[in-house]
Amino acid sequence: NEVQVIGNGGLSGKPLKERSTEVIRYIVEKSQNTIPVIGVGGIFTAQDAIEKLNAGAKLVQVYTGFIYEGPFIARKINKAILKQRLQDKK
């Protein structure tokens, strides 16, 4: 049983990154972008968060990355997203 192999704590962090981005793309596509999706799973850097947004997520949620990178991860992510959005407008 996979659940027993993974353990009570479940699976989180970097092992979820690619699969969660695939699921975001799938849900956004199948719902024709009518469901606001929150991107989670494996976000440790600003680029990880941007990948979730580029896949169609409207928001991102950081958990394990927050634990390992500290509270300033939010500032780093926000600055990078703002920088990218400003560049996209040019």
DSSP file (Angstrom, degrees, kcal/mol; ACC not computed):
  #  RESIDUE AA STRUCTURE BP1 BP2  ACC     N-H-->O    O-->H-N    N-H-->O    O-->H-N    TCO  KAPPA ALPHA  PHI   PSI    X-CA   Y-CA   Z-CA
    1    1 A N     >        0   0    0      0, 0.0     4,-1.6     0, 0.0     3,-0.2   0.000 360.0 360.0 360.0 126.6    0.0    0.0    0.0
    2    2 A E  H  >  +     0   0    0      1,-0.2     4,-2.5     2,-0.2     5,-0.2   0.863 360.0  57.4 -62.2 -37.7    1.5    3.3   -1.1
    3    3 A V  H  > S+     0   0    0      1,-0.2     4,-2.5     2,-0.2    -1,-0.2   0.900 106.8  48.7 -61.9 -40.6    0.1    5.2    1.9
    4    4 A Q  H  4 S+     0   0    0     -3,-0.2    -1,-0.2     2,-0.2    -2,-0.2   0.870 110.7  51.2 -66.7 -36.4    1.9    2.9    4.3
    5    5 A V  H  < S+     0   0    0     -4,-1.6    -2,-0.2     1,-0.2    -1,-0.2   0.915 113.4  44.1 -66.5 -43.0    5.2    3.3    2.4
    6    6 A I  H  < S-     0   0    0     -4,-2.5     3,-0.2     1,-0.1    -2,-0.2   0.891 108.6-140.8 -70.1 -39.9    5.0    7.1    2.5
    7    7 A G    ><  -     0   0    0     -4,-2.5     3,-1.1    -5,-0.2    -1,-0.1  -0.340  29.9 -57.8 103.2 174.4    3.9    7.1    6.1
    8    8 A N  T 3  S+     0   0    0      1,-0.3    -1,-0.2    -4,-0.1    -2,-0.0   0.799 125.3  61.9 -64.3 -31.5    1.6    9.1    8.3
    9    9 A G  T 3  S-     0   0    0     -3,-0.2    -1,-0.3     1,-0.2    -2,-0.1   0.658  96.3-146.5 -73.1 -14.8    3.1   12.5    7.5
   10   10 A G    <   -     0   0    0     -3,-1.1     2,-0.5    -7,-0.2    -1,-0.2  -0.283  29.4 -57.0  79.2-169.4    2.3   12.2    3.8
   11   11 A L        +     0   0    0     -2,-0.0     2,-0.3     2,-0.0    -4,-0.0  -0.938  63.1 152.1-115.4 131.9    4.4   13.5    0.9
   12   12 A S        +     0   0    0     -2,-0.5     2,-0.1    29,-0.1     5,-0.1  -0.943  33.7  29.5-149.3 170.3    5.3   17.2    0.6
   13   13 A G  S >  S-     0   0    0     -2,-0.3     3,-2.2     1,-0.2     4,-0.4  -0.429 109.2  -1.8  82.6-150.1    7.9   19.5   -0.7
   14   14 A K  G >  S+     0   0    0      1,-0.3     3,-1.4     2,-0.2     4,-0.4   0.758 119.6  67.0 -55.4 -34.1   10.1   19.0   -3.8
   15   15 A P  G 3  S+     0   0    0      0, 0.0     4,-0.3     0, 0.0    -1,-0.3   0.739 103.7  49.0 -60.9 -18.0    8.9   15.5   -4.7
   16   16 A L  G <> S+     0   0    0     -3,-2.2     4,-2.9     1,-0.1     5,-0.3   0.580  84.9  95.1 -92.9 -11.3    5.5   17.2   -5.6
   17   17 A K  H <> S+     0   0    0     -3,-1.4     4,-1.8    -4,-0.4     5,-0.2   0.904  88.9  34.1 -53.4 -59.8    6.8   20.0   -7.7
   18   18 A E  H  > S+     0   0    0     -4,-0.4     4,-2.1     1,-0.2    -1,-0.2   0.926 120.3  48.5 -66.4 -45.5    6.5   18.6  -11.2
   19   19 A R  H  > S+     0   0    0     -4,-0.3     4,-2.3     1,-0.2    -1,-0.2   0.898 110.2  51.5 -63.8 -40.7    3.4   16.6  -10.7
   20   20 A S  H  X S+     0   0    0     -4,-2.9     4,-2.2     1,-0.2    -1,-0.2   0.884 108.8  51.3 -66.0 -36.1    1.6   19.4   -9.0
   21   21 A T  H  X S+     0   0    0     -4,-1.8     4,-2.3    -5,-0.3    -1,-0.2   0.899 109.3  50.9 -65.9 -39.8    2.4   21.7  -11.9
   22   22 A E  H  X S+     0   0    0     -4,-2.1     4,-2.4     1,-0.2    -2,-0.2   0.913 110.3  49.3 -60.8 -43.1    1.0   19.1  -14.4
   23   23 A V  H  X S+     0   0    0     -4,-2.3     4,-2.7     2,-0.2     5,-0.2   0.886 108.4  53.3 -66.3 -39.1   -2.2   18.9  -12.3
   24   24 A I  H  X S+     0   0    0     -4,-2.2     4,-2.6     2,-0.2     5,-0.3   0.959 110.6  46.8 -58.7 -50.9   -2.6   22.7  -12.3
   25   25 A R  H  X S+     0   0    0     -4,-2.3     4,-2.5     1,-0.2    -2,-0.2   0.916 113.0  50.2 -56.6 -44.8   -2.2   22.8  -16.1
   26   26 A Y  H  X S+     0   0    0     -4,-2.4     4,-3.1     2,-0.2     5,-0.3   0.933 112.5  44.8 -61.0 -49.3   -4.7   19.9  -16.5
   27   27 A I  H  X S+     0   0    0     -4,-2.7     4,-2.3     2,-0.2     6,-0.3   0.916 114.1  49.0 -65.2 -43.2   -7.4   21.5  -14.2
   28   28 A V  H  <>S+     0   0    0     -4,-2.6     5,-2.9    -5,-0.2     4,-0.3   0.922 115.6  44.7 -61.6 -43.8   -7.0   24.9  -15.8
   29   29 A E  H ><5S+     0   0    0     -4,-2.5     3,-1.2    -5,-0.3    -2,-0.2   0.953 115.3  45.5 -65.6 -50.6   -7.3   23.4  -19.2
   30   30 A K  H 3<5S+     0   0    0     -4,-3.1    -1,-0.2     1,-0.3    -2,-0.2   0.826 116.4  45.6 -65.7 -31.7  -10.2   21.1  -18.5
   31   31 A S  T ><5S-     0   0    0     -4,-2.3     3,-1.0    -5,-0.3    -1,-0.3   0.439 109.5-123.6 -88.6   1.0  -12.2   23.8  -16.6
   32   32 A Q  T < 5 -     0   0    0     -3,-1.2    -3,-0.2    -4,-0.3    -4,-0.1   0.877  67.2 -62.6  53.9  40.5  -11.4   26.3  -19.4
   33   33 A N  T 3 <S+     0   0    0     -5,-2.9    -1,-0.2    -6,-0.3    -5,-0.1   0.775 110.4 121.4  59.9  31.3   -9.9   28.5  -16.8
   34   34 A T    <   +     0   0    0     -3,-1.0    -2,-0.1    -6,-0.2    -1,-0.1   0.555  57.8  70.1 -97.4 -10.1  -13.2   28.9  -14.9
   35   35 A I  S    S-     0   0    0     -8,-0.2     2,-0.7    -7,-0.1    -4,-0.1  -0.935  84.1-128.6-109.2 122.7  -11.9   27.5  -11.6
   36   36 A P        -     0   0    0      0, 0.0     2,-0.4     0, 0.0    21,-0.1  -0.596  31.1-157.5 -71.3 114.4   -9.4   29.6   -9.6
   37   37 A V        -     0   0    0     -2,-0.7    21,-3.0    19,-0.4    22,-1.2  -0.764  10.0-147.5 -98.3 135.9   -6.6   27.2   -8.9
   38   38 A I  E     -a   59   0A   0     -2,-0.4     2,-0.5    19,-0.2    22,-0.2  -0.916  20.2-135.8-101.4 119.4   -4.2   27.7   -6.0
   39   39 A G  E     +a   60   0A   0     20,-3.2    22,-2.6    -2,-0.6     2,-0.3  -0.633  36.4 157.9 -80.7 123.2   -0.7   26.3   -6.9
   40   40 A V        +     0   0    0     -2,-0.5    22,-0.1    20,-0.2   -16,-0.1  -0.936  21.2  79.0-137.4 159.9    0.9   24.2   -4.2
   41   41 A G  S    S+     0   0    0     20,-0.5   -20,-0.1    -2,-0.3   -21,-0.1   0.649  93.0   6.9 108.4 102.3    3.6   21.6   -4.0
   42   42 A G  S    S+     0   0    0      1,-0.2     2,-0.9   -22,-0.1     3,-0.2   0.743  71.8 156.1  78.8  24.7    7.4   22.0   -4.1
   43   43 A I        +     0   0    0     18,-0.2    22,-0.4     1,-0.2    -1,-0.2  -0.759  10.5 138.1 -89.6 108.7    7.6   25.8   -4.0
   44   44 A F        +     0   0    0     -2,-0.9     2,-0.3     1,-0.1    -1,-0.2   0.500  64.3  34.6-121.9 -15.8   11.0   26.6   -2.6
   45   45 A T  S  > S-     0   0    0     -3,-0.2     4,-1.7     1,-0.1     5,-0.1  -0.868  84.0-106.0-136.0 167.7   12.0   29.5   -4.8
   46   46 A A  H  > S+     0   0    0     -2,-0.3     4,-2.5     1,-0.2     5,-0.2   0.891 120.9  55.9 -60.7 -39.3   10.5   32.4   -6.6
   47   47 A Q  H  > S+     0   0    0      1,-0.2     4,-2.2     2,-0.2    -1,-0.2   0.875 103.1  54.6 -63.4 -37.0   10.9   30.6   -9.9
   48   48 A D  H  > S+     0   0    0      2,-0.2     4,-1.5     1,-0.2    -1,-0.2   0.923 110.2  46.7 -60.0 -43.9    9.0   27.6   -8.5
   49   49 A A  H  X S+     0   0    0     -4,-1.7     4,-2.1     1,-0.2    -2,-0.2   0.907 110.4  52.2 -65.3 -42.1    6.1   30.0   -7.7
   50   50 A I  H  X S+     0   0    0     -4,-2.5     4,-3.0     1,-0.2    -1,-0.2   0.875 104.8  56.7 -63.1 -37.3    6.3   31.6  -11.1
   51   51 A E  H  X S+     0   0    0     -4,-2.2     4,-1.3     2,-0.2    -1,-0.2   0.903 107.1  48.9 -59.9 -41.1    6.1   28.1  -12.8
   52   52 A K  H  <>S+     0   0    0     -4,-1.5     5,-2.2     2,-0.2     4,-0.4   0.915 113.0  47.0 -64.8 -42.6    2.8   27.5  -10.9
   53   53 A L  H ><5S+     0   0    0     -4,-2.1     3,-1.4     1,-0.2    -2,-0.2   0.907 110.4  52.0 -65.6 -41.5    1.4   30.8  -12.0
   54   54 A N  H 3<5S+     0   0    0     -4,-3.0    -1,-0.2     1,-0.3    -2,-0.2   0.769 103.8  58.7 -65.8 -24.8    2.5   30.2  -15.6
   55   55 A A  T 3<5S-     0   0    0     -4,-1.3    -1,-0.3    -5,-0.2    -2,-0.2   0.595 133.4 -89.6 -78.6 -10.8    0.7   26.9  -15.5
   56   56 A G  T < 5S+     0   0    0     -3,-1.4   -19,-0.4    -4,-0.4    -3,-0.2   0.383  76.6 145.3 121.3  -3.3   -2.5   28.8  -14.7
   57   57 A A      < -     0   0    0     -5,-2.2    -1,-0.3    -6,-0.1   -19,-0.2  -0.378  36.8-156.1 -64.8 144.9   -2.6   29.1  -11.0
   58   58 A K  S    S+     0   0    0    -21,-3.0     2,-0.3     1,-0.2   -20,-0.2   0.734  78.4  11.8 -90.4 -27.4   -4.2   32.3   -9.7
   59   59 A L  E    S-a   38   0A   0    -22,-1.2   -20,-3.2    -7,-0.1     2,-0.4  -0.908  70.5-137.8-139.8 164.6   -2.4   32.1   -6.3
   60   60 A V  E     -a   39   0A   0     -2,-0.3     2,-0.4   -22,-0.2   -20,-0.2  -0.958   7.1-155.5-126.6 152.2    0.4   30.1   -4.8
   61   61 A Q        -     0   0    0    -22,-2.6   -20,-0.5    -2,-0.4     2,-0.5  -0.993   7.2-161.7-126.1 131.2    0.7   28.5   -1.4
   62   62 A V        +     0   0    0     -2,-0.4   -18,-0.1     1,-0.1   -22,-0.0  -0.939  27.3 143.1-115.0 131.8    4.0   27.8    0.3
   63   63 A Y  S  > S+     0   0    0     -2,-0.5     4,-1.8   -20,-0.2     3,-0.3   0.524  75.0  30.3-127.0 -73.4    4.4   25.4    3.2
   64   64 A T  H  > S+     0   0    0      1,-0.2     4,-2.3     2,-0.2     5,-0.3   0.896 120.5  54.6 -61.5 -40.0    7.5   23.2    3.2
   65   65 A G  H  > S+     0   0    0    -22,-0.4     4,-2.9     1,-0.2     5,-0.4   0.869 105.9  53.2 -59.6 -36.8    9.5   25.9    1.4
   66   66 A F  H  > S+     0   0    0     -3,-0.3     4,-1.7     2,-0.2    -1,-0.2   0.894 108.7  49.9 -64.1 -40.6    8.5   28.3    4.1
   67   67 A I  H  < S+     0   0    0     -4,-1.8    -2,-0.2     1,-0.2    -1,-0.2   0.927 121.1  33.0 -64.0 -45.7    9.7   26.0    6.8
   68   68 A Y  H  < S+     0   0    0     -4,-2.3    -2,-0.2     1,-0.1    -1,-0.2   0.800 127.3  37.1 -85.1 -29.7   13.1   25.4    5.1
   69   69 A E  H  < S-     0   0    0     -4,-2.9     3,-0.3    -5,-0.3    -3,-0.2   0.652 104.9-130.2 -98.5 -17.7   13.7   28.9    3.5
   70   70 A G    ><  -     0   0    0     -4,-1.7     3,-1.7    -5,-0.4     4,-0.2  -0.191  38.3 -55.0  91.9 174.6   12.2   31.0    6.3
   71   71 A P  T >  S+     0   0    0      0, 0.0     3,-1.1     0, 0.0     4,-0.5   0.706 122.6  70.7 -66.8 -20.8    9.6   33.8    6.3
   72   72 A F  T 3> S+     0   0    0     -3,-0.3     4,-2.2     1,-0.2     5,-0.2   0.552  74.2  86.5 -75.6  -3.9   11.4   36.0    3.8
   73   73 A I  H <> S+     0   0    0     -3,-1.7     4,-2.6     1,-0.2    -1,-0.2   0.872  84.7  57.1 -59.5 -35.3   10.6   33.5    1.1
   74   74 A A  H <> S+     0   0    0     -3,-1.1     4,-2.7    -4,-0.2    -1,-0.2   0.920 106.8  47.1 -62.9 -43.8    7.3   35.4    0.6
   75   75 A R  H  > S+     0   0    0     -4,-0.5     4,-2.6     2,-0.2     5,-0.2   0.925 112.5  49.6 -63.3 -44.7    9.1   38.7    0.0
   76   76 A K  H  X S+     0   0    0     -4,-2.2     4,-2.1     2,-0.2    -2,-0.2   0.921 113.2  46.7 -60.5 -44.5   11.5   37.0   -2.5
   77   77 A I  H  X S+     0   0    0     -4,-2.6     4,-2.5     2,-0.2     5,-0.2   0.939 112.8  48.9 -63.8 -47.6    8.5   35.4   -4.4
   78   78 A N  H  X S+     0   0    0     -4,-2.7     4,-2.5     1,-0.2    -2,-0.2   0.905 111.4  49.4 -60.6 -42.8    6.5   38.6   -4.5
   79   79 A K  H  X S+     0   0    0     -4,-2.6     4,-2.5     1,-0.2    -1,-0.2   0.915 112.5  47.6 -62.5 -43.2    9.5   40.6   -5.8
   80   80 A A  H  X S+     0   0    0     -4,-2.1     4,-2.4    -5,-0.2    -2,-0.2   0.895 112.0  49.3 -67.3 -39.8   10.2   38.1   -8.5
   81   81 A I  H  X S+     0   0    0     -4,-2.5     4,-2.7     2,-0.2     5,-0.2   0.936 112.3  48.1 -64.5 -45.7    6.5   37.9   -9.6
   82   82 A L  H  X S+     0   0    0     -4,-2.5     4,-2.5    -5,-0.2     5,-0.2   0.926 111.6  50.4 -59.5 -45.8    6.3   41.7   -9.7
   83   83 A K  H  X S+     0   0    0     -4,-2.5     4,-2.0     1,-0.2    -1,-0.2   0.919 112.5  46.7 -59.5 -44.8    9.5   41.9  -11.7
   84   84 A Q  H  X S+     0   0    0     -4,-2.4     4,-2.4     2,-0.2    -2,-0.2   0.924 111.8  50.2 -64.9 -43.8    8.3   39.3  -14.2
   85   85 A R  H  X S+     0   0    0     -4,-2.7     4,-1.2     1,-0.2    -1,-0.2   0.889 110.7  49.7 -62.9 -39.7    4.9   41.0  -14.6
   86   86 A L  H  X S+     0   0    0     -4,-2.5     4,-0.6     1,-0.2    -1,-0.2   0.891 111.6  48.7 -66.2 -39.0    6.5   44.4  -15.2
   87   87 A Q  H >< S+     0   0    0     -4,-2.0     3,-0.9     1,-0.2    -2,-0.2   0.871 106.9  56.6 -66.8 -36.5    8.8   42.8  -17.9
   88   88 A D  H 3< S+     0   0    0     -4,-2.4    -1,-0.2     1,-0.2    -2,-0.2   0.798 101.6  57.5 -65.1 -28.1    5.8   41.1  -19.5
   89   89 A K  H 3<        0   0    0     -4,-1.2    -1,-0.2     1,-0.2    -2,-0.2   0.690 360.0 360.0 -75.9 -18.5    4.1   44.5  -19.9
   90   90 A K    <<        0   0    0     -3,-0.9    -1,-0.2    -4,-0.6    -2,-0.2   0.485 360.0 360.0 -73.5 360.0    7.0   45.9  -22.0
